[in-house]
Amino acid sequence: MQSTVPELLLILLDMLNDSGAPAQRGFALWTLGQLVENTGSVVTPYQKFPTLLDTLLSFLKTEQQHFVRLAANIFLAYWLQIFQIVIEILS
């Protein structure tokens, strides 16, 4: 699974940038969360795609679809929780 993470990230980021398909963006966010949760690739998405965090934060600020805002919020909350654990382990 780890070897396919970069390819999956590219597909998901393409889906996230499609402003004409809010349901697609919501499902892409949900899938991104599942990918991070099940592969442990917490930092990889942000290393390979430095604009991802800005994209997610803009969903929280401007997205009109509740489902997409909720998916972005859940993903960010999960990612921050895991990232804090990683930092504590490394400290």
Order of alpha helices (4+ residues) and beta strands (2+ residues): alpha-alpha-alpha-alpha-alpha
